[in-house]
Amino acid sequence: MAGDGHDPKPDAESGQNTWGGRFSEPTDAFVARLNASVGFDQRLYREDIDGSKAHAAMLAQQGIISAEDAATIRAGLDAVRAEIDAGDFAWSDALEDVHMNVEHRLTARIGAAGGRLHTARSRNDQVATDLRLWVLRRIDGDLVPRIDRLQTALLDVAEAHTDTVLPGYTHLQRAQPVLLAHHLLAYVEMLDRDRGRLLDCRKRAAESPLGCAALAGTPFPLDRVMTATALGFTRPMANSLDAVGDRDFAVELCAAASLIMVHLSRLAEEMVVWSSQEFGFIELGDAFATGSSIMPQKKNPDIPELVRGKTGRVFGDLVALLTVLKGLPLAYNKDLQEDKEALFDAVDTVTDCLEATARLLPTTTWRADRMRAACDAGFVTATDVADYLAAKGVPFRDAHHVVGRLVGWCIAEQRTLPSLSLAEFRRFSDAFDDDIRRAVTVEASVAARTSRGGTAPKRVAEALAAARARLAERR
């Protein structure tokens, strides 16, 4: 977004600078191209027009422009929006940005009334208002609904697999058995935090810069509460310098988007690994996988791989925005033109990745038999054996050592814990009794994890019900 202050009517056809008579020679063509932002900020046209309509209505109420001019401006802006919506609008780089393009077209349609719209306003508070409106709308209309949709998809799979057991992993080594539903509910919790961060970001984005003008306010008797309310903000921003120079809300949204991508990437990584022949826990639907141009047997998990890969892109957007803001003096600086592409890309990318993951999950086949076989082939109930000995009075550290030796013997003998006889257990400790055979089953291990937040079926059923209730309440 270019320039500050009150810009004179531009001349798009002649290419005359929009900032008026201060300069004695035209802008270099390369500089003009570098300076223009309309190629990417034109997507703010809805917010720009809404902000202008609210501003014009307030100017009329305050007696700064006539009611007739305000009505003419409103009708003209509606007509300009209709042109843009229909794809009939001719965007001009010579007019630099979305604001001047819209205002120029408005003035061409309605004449002198269009020139009065920019009274008591700068492009500095205008772009800050537009960008905040855009953030609010993307949070409300795209990001939060897609988080809810992905959580619903996760819950649908979880509820279909309340009896499916798979190994839980630490260090990517089989550790303890858990229910698949419990595993998927972990991502539901992550997404709950993501949703909360978005709504928290929204609170600070919902303050209106409109009426702060270039940096110092304006002598006109504005009603900033009126425009803030009309546009859906909670209140006007308190300081005019901060209002035009602040982009904290954009950083917060990029940071929230980065954490969403961390969580999506972790799920994507598991789906990539689980779909490998070495694991075979899942098979992706054909519509969400691709093949190889040379190897006919291949079924590649491209969608989760792309989600995983695009995570770095969103991280880059956050770092780019932070770098733009670092060291900027108050108030507006041209550097702030660089905020939009990073913000737009981060939001677009996370929106697509949420959508892709929500579509991917219902098409996936979840191989309960392979998951259970992985539990049976490992020593995922070894901790249960140690817990058993501790419950019999053996100090846990001693019990841990006993079970470590027991597992080592099983590995050497190619045996599993459930296959051992009582006599074989007692070779390692006299504390073992007949009930040890029941304690080492996968089912017993899962059922025993009854602590709050654990994987026991009762706890998982409670967590599923609570998550469904949260989603229902939001709707």
C-alpha positions in Angstrom: 0.0 0.0 0.0 1.5 3.2 -1.0 1.8 6.7 0.4 0.2 8.4 3.4 -2.1 11.4 3.8 -4.8 12.5 1.5 -4.1 11.6 -2.1 -5.4 13.6 -5.0 -7.4 12.0 -7.7 -5.1 9.8 -9.8 -4.8 9.6 -13.5 -4.5 6.0 -14.4 -4.6 6.6 -18.1 -1.6 9.0 -18.1 0.3 7.2 -15.4 0.6 10.4 -13.4 1.7 9.8 -9.8 -1.2 9.5 -7.4 0.6 11.6 -4.8 0.3 14.9 -6.7 2.6 17.8 -7.4 5.5 17.4 -5.1 7.6 15.7 -7.7 9.1 17.2 -10.9 9.7 14.0 -12.9 7.7 10.8 -13.4 8.4 7.6 -11.4 10.9 5.3 -13.1 8.9 2.4 -14.7 10.8 -0.2 -12.8 10.2 1.6 -9.5 6.5 1.9 -10.3 6.3 -1.8 -10.9 8.2 -2.6 -7.7 6.0 -0.1 -5.8 2.7 -1.5 -7.0 0.8 -3.9 -4.7 -2.4 -4.3 -6.6 -1.3 -7.6 -8.0 -1.8 -9.2 -4.6 -3.8 -6.7 -2.5 -6.7 -6.6 -4.9 -8.1 -9.6 -2.9 -8.9 -7.1 -0.2 -11.5 -5.3 -2.4 -14.5 -6.5 -0.4 -13.0 -5.3 2.9 -11.9 -2.1 1.2 -15.4 -1.4 -0.1 -17.1 -2.3 3.2 -14.7 0.0 5.1 -15.4 2.9 2.6 -19.1 2.5 3.0 -18.9 2.6 6.8 -16.6 5.6 6.5 -19.0 7.5 4.2 -22.0 6.8 6.4 -20.1 8.2 9.4 -19.0 11.3 7.5 -22.6 12.0 6.6 -23.8 11.5 10.2 -21.2 13.8 11.5 -22.1 16.5 8.9 -18.7 16.3 7.2 -20.3 15.3 3.8 -23.9 15.5 2.7 -26.3 12.7 3.1 -26.8 12.8 -0.7 -23.1 12.4 -1.3 -23.0 9.5 1.1 -25.9 7.8 -0.7 -24.2 8.3 -4.0 -20.9 6.9 -2.7 -22.7 3.9 -1.3 -24.5 3.1 -4.6 -21.3 3.7 -6.5 -19.3 1.4 -4.3 -21.9 -1.3 -4.7 -21.6 -0.9 -8.5 -17.8 -1.1 -8.3 -18.0 -4.3 -6.3 -20.5 -5.8 -8.7 -18.0 -5.1 -11.5 -15.2 -6.8 -9.6 -17.3 -9.8 -8.6 -18.3 -10.2 -12.3 -14.6 -10.0 -13.4 -15.3 -6.9 -15.4 -13.0 -4.6 -13.4 -9.8 -3.4 -15.1 -7.1 -3.3 -12.4 -4.3 -0.8 -13.1 -0.7 -1.0 -11.8 -0.4 2.7 -12.3 -2.9 3.2 -9.5 -0.6 1.1 -7.2 -3.0 -0.6 -4.9 -6.6 -1.8 -4.3 -7.6 1.4 -2.6 -6.7 3.8 -5.4 -8.1 1.4 -8.0 -11.5 1.3 -6.3 -11.5 5.0 -5.5 -10.5 5.9 -9.1 -13.3 3.8 -10.5 -15.8 5.1 -8.0 -14.9 8.7 -9.0 -15.2 7.9 -12.7 -18.7 6.6 -12.1 -20.1 9.2 -9.7 -18.0 12.3 -10.1 -17.1 14.8 -7.4 -18.8 12.8 -4.6 -16.2 10.1 -5.1 -13.4 12.6 -4.3 -15.0 13.4 -1.0 -14.8 9.8 0.3 -11.2 10.1 1.4 -11.9 13.0 3.7 -10.4 12.3 7.2 -8.9 9.1 6.0 -5.5 7.9 4.8 -4.5 4.8 3.0 -2.5 4.0 6.2 -5.6 3.5 8.4 -7.5 2.2 5.4 -5.2 -0.8 4.7 -4.9 -1.6 8.4 -8.7 -1.7 8.6 -8.9 -3.8 5.5 -6.3 -6.3 6.6 -7.9 -6.7 10.1 -11.3 -7.3 8.5 -9.8 -9.9 6.2 -8.2 -11.7 9.1 -11.5 -11.8 11.0 -13.4 -13.1 8.0 -10.8 -15.8 7.3 -10.8 -16.9 10.9 -14.6 -17.1 11.1 -15.3 -18.3 7.6 -12.4 -20.6 6.7 -10.1 -21.6 9.5 -12.4 -22.3 12.5 -15.0 -24.2 10.4 -12.3 -26.3 8.9 -10.8 -27.2 12.3 -14.3 -28.2 13.4 -14.7 -30.3 10.2 -11.3 -32.1 10.7 -12.2 -32.8 14.3 -15.5 -34.3 13.2 -13.6 -36.5 10.7 -11.2 -37.7 13.4 -14.1 -38.4 15.8 -15.9 -40.4 13.1 -12.9 -42.7 12.6 -12.3 -42.9 16.3 -15.9 -44.0 17.1 -15.7 -46.6 14.4 -12.5 -48.1 16.1 -13.2 -48.1 19.8 -12.0 -51.7 20.0 -9.0 -51.3 17.7 -5.7 -51.6 19.5 -2.3 -50.5 18.1 1.1 -50.0 19.6 1.7 -46.6 21.1 5.2 -45.4 20.3 8.0 -43.5 22.0 11.2 -42.9 20.0 9.3 -44.7 17.2 9.7 -47.9 19.1 6.7 -50.0 20.3 6.0 -48.9 23.8 2.5 -49.7 25.2 -0.8 -50.7 23.6 -3.4 -48.0 23.1 -6.8 -47.8 21.4 -6.7 -46.2 18.0 -9.6 -44.0 19.1 -7.3 -42.7 22.0 -4.5 -42.0 19.5 -6.8 -40.0 17.2 -8.3 -38.1 20.1 -4.8 -36.7 20.8 -5.1 -34.8 17.5 -8.6 -33.6 18.5 -7.0 -32.1 21.6 -4.3 -30.4 19.5 -6.9 -28.9 17.2 -8.8 -27.6 20.2 -5.8 -25.7 21.2 -5.3 -24.4 17.7 -8.9 -23.3 17.6 -8.5 -21.5 20.9 -5.4 -19.7 19.5 -7.3 -18.5 16.5 -10.1 -17.1 18.6 -7.6 -15.5 20.9 -5.9 -13.9 17.9 -9.3 -12.8 16.8 -9.9 -10.8 20.0 -6.9 -8.6 19.3 -7.5 -8.3 15.6 -11.1 -7.0 16.3 -10.0 -3.4 17.0 -10.6 -0.7 14.4 -7.8 1.5 13.1 -10.3 3.5 10.9 -10.3 7.2 11.6 -6.7 7.4 12.7 -5.7 8.7 9.3 -2.0 8.8 8.4 -0.5 8.6 11.9 -1.7 11.5 14.2 -5.5 11.4 13.9 -7.6 14.0 12.2 -9.1 17.4 13.0 -12.5 16.3 11.7 -15.1 15.3 14.3 -15.3 11.6 13.5 -17.3 9.0 15.3 -14.9 6.1 15.4 -17.1 4.0 17.5 -19.8 4.1 14.8 -17.4 2.8 12.1 -16.0 0.2 14.4 -19.5 -1.1 15.2 -20.6 -1.0 11.6 -17.7 -3.2 10.5 -18.0 -5.7 13.4 -15.0 -4.5 15.4 -15.3 -4.5 19.2 -13.8 -1.0 19.6 -11.6 1.6 18.0 -7.8 1.3 18.6 -6.6 3.6 21.3 -3.5 5.1 19.7 -3.3 6.4 16.2 0.4 5.7 15.8 -0.1 2.1 16.9 -3.2 1.7 14.8 -1.5 2.3 11.5 1.8 0.7 12.3 0.7 -2.5 14.1 0.7 -5.9 12.5 0.8 -8.0 15.7 -2.5 -9.6 14.7 -1.0 -10.8 11.4 2.0 -12.3 13.2 -0.3 -14.0 15.7 -2.3 -15.5 12.9 0.8 -16.7 11.1 2.0 -18.2 14.4 -1.3 -19.9 15.0 -1.2 -21.2 11.4 2.3 -22.5 12.0 1.2 -24.5 15.0 -1.8 -25.9 13.1 0.6 -27.0 10.4 2.9 -28.7 13.1 -0.1 -30.8 14.2 -1.2 -31.6 10.6 2.4 -32.5 9.7 2.6 -34.9 12.7 -0.6 -36.6 11.6 0.6 -36.6 8.0 3.9 -38.2 9.0 2.1 -41.0 10.8 -0.1 -41.6 7.8 2.9 -41.8 5.6 4.6 -44.2 7.8 1.5 -46.3 8.6 0.7 -46.6 4.9 4.1 -48.1 4.2 4.3 -51.9 3.6 6.6 -52.1 6.6 3.7 -51.0 8.8 0.6 -51.6 6.7 -1.7 -50.1 9.4 -3.7 -48.1 6.8 -4.3 -47.8 3.1 -5.1 -44.5 1.6 -8.1 -44.2 -0.7 -7.2 -44.2 -4.4 -8.6 -40.7 -4.8 -6.0 -39.4 -2.3 -2.9 -41.2 -3.6 -0.9 -41.3 -6.8 1.2 -43.7 -8.7 4.7 -43.8 -10.2 5.5 -43.0 -13.8 8.0 -45.9 -13.8 7.0 -48.4 -11.1 3.5 -49.8 -11.7 3.0 -51.2 -8.2 3.5 -48.0 -6.3 0.8 -46.2 -4.4 2.3 -43.0 -3.0 0.9 -41.0 -0.1 1.2 -37.7 -1.9 -1.5 -35.8 0.0 0.0 -36.3 3.5 3.5 -35.7 2.1 2.3 -32.4 0.7 0.8 -31.4 4.0 4.1 -32.3 5.7 6.1 -30.4 3.1 3.9 -27.2 3.1 4.5 -26.9 6.8 7.9 -25.3 6.1 6.3 -22.9 3.8 4.0 -21.5 6.6 6.9 -21.4 9.0 8.7 -19.3 6.3 5.7 -16.9 6.1 5.9 -16.3 9.9 9.6 -15.7 9.8 9.2 -13.3 6.8 6.6 -11.3 8.6 8.6 -11.1 11.8 11.6 -9.9 9.8 9.6 -7.2 8.1 8.5 -5.8 11.4 11.8 -6.0 13.2 13.2 -2.6 13.8 10.5 -0.6 12.0 10.1 2.9 13.5 6.7 4.3 14.1 4.4 4.7 12.3 3.7 3.5 8.7 6.6 2.4 6.5 6.5 1.0 3.0 8.0 -2.2 4.4 4.5 -3.0 5.6 3.4 -3.7 2.0 5.4 -6.9 2.5 3.0 -8.2 5.2 0.2 -9.3 2.8 1.8 -11.9 0.7 3.1 -13.8 3.7 -0.1 -13.5 5.6 -2.2 -14.5 2.5 0.0 -17.5 1.8 0.0 -18.8 5.3 -3.8 -18.6 5.6 -4.4 -20.1 2.2 -2.0 -22.9 2.8 -3.3 -23.9 6.2 -6.9 -23.7 4.9 -6.1 -26.1 2.1 -4.2 -28.5 4.4 -7.0 -28.6 6.9 -9.5 -29.3 4.0 -7.2 -32.0 2.5 -6.8 -33.8 5.8 -10.5 -33.7 6.6 -11.2 -35.2 3.2 -8.4 -37.8 3.4 -9.4 -39.4 6.7 -12.9 -40.8 5.6 -11.3 -42.5 2.5 -8.6 -44.3 4.5 -8.9 -48.0 5.4 -7.7 -48.7 8.9 -6.2 -52.2 9.2 -7.1 -53.3 12.7 -5.6 -56.7 12.1 -2.2 -55.3 11.2 -2.3 -53.0 14.2 -3.1 -55.9 16.6 -0.4 -58.1 15.0 2.2 -55.4 15.7 1.1 -55.4 19.4 1.4 -59.2 19.6 4.8 -59.2 17.9 6.4 -56.8 20.4 6.7 -56.5 24.2 4.1 -53.8 24.6 2.9 -55.2 27.9 6.3 -55.3 29.5 5.4 -52.3 31.7 2.3 -54.2 32.8 4.5 -57.0 34.1 6.6 -54.5 36.0 3.4 -52.9 37.4 2.2 -56.4 38.4 5.4 -57.1 40.4 5.2 -53.6 42.0 1.6 -54.4 43.1 2.9 -57.6 44.7 5.3 -55.6 46.8 8.5 -55.7 44.7 10.1 -52.2 44.5 9.4 -50.8 41.1 13.1 -50.3 40.2 13.7 -54.0 41.1 10.7 -55.0 39.1 11.9 -53.0 36.1 15.2 -54.9 36.2 13.5 -58.2 36.5 11.3 -57.6 33.5 14.3 -56.2 31.5 16.0 -59.6 32.0 12.8 -61.4 31.2 12.4 -59.5 27.9 16.0 -60.1 27.0 15.5 -63.9 27.5 12.4 -63.8 25.4 14.2 -62.1 22.6 17.0 -64.7 22.7 14.5 -67.5 22.7 12.2 -65.9 20.2 9.3 -66.0 22.6 6.5 -63.5 23.5 5.3 -62.6 27.0 1.8 -64.1 26.5 3.3 -67.4 25.4 5.2 -67.9 28.7 4.2 -70.5 31.3 4.0 -69.6 35.0 7.1 -71.7 35.6 9.0 -69.6 33.0 7.9 -66.4 34.6 9.0 -67.7 38.0 12.5 -68.3 36.7 12.9 -64.5 37.1 10.9 -63.8 40.2 9.0 -65.8 42.8 6.5 -63.0 43.0 4.8 -64.2 39.9 1.5 -66.1 40.4 -1.2 -67.6 38.2 -2.8 -64.2 37.5 0.2 -63.0 35.6 -1.0 -64.7 32.4 -4.1 -62.5 32.4 -2.1 -59.4 33.2 0.1 -59.6 30.1 -2.7 -59.6 27.5 -3.1 -56.5 25.3 -6.7 -56.2 26.4 -5.8 -56.2 30.1 -3.1 -53.6 29.5 -5.4 -51.3 27.7 -8.2 -51.8 30.2 -5.9 -51.1 33.2 -5.1 -47.6 32.0 -8.0 -46.0 33.8 -6.3 -42.8 35.0 -7.9 -39.6 33.8 -6.9 -39.1 30.2 -5.8 -42.7 29.8 -6.5 -45.3 27.1 -8.9 -47.5 29.0 -12.1 -48.0 27.0 -14.2 -46.3 29.6 -12.0 -43.2 29.6 -11.9 -43.2 25.8 -15.7 -43.4 25.6 -15.9 -40.4 28.0 -13.4 -38.4 25.9 -15.3 -39.2 22.7 -18.6 -38.1 24.3 -17.0 -34.9 25.6 -15.5 -34.0 22.2 -18.8 -34.6 20.4 -20.5 -32.4 23.0 -18.0 -29.6 22.4 -18.6 -29.7 18.6 -22.4 -29.8 19.0 -22.2 -26.8 21.3 -20.2 -24.8 18.7 -22.8 -25.5 16.0 
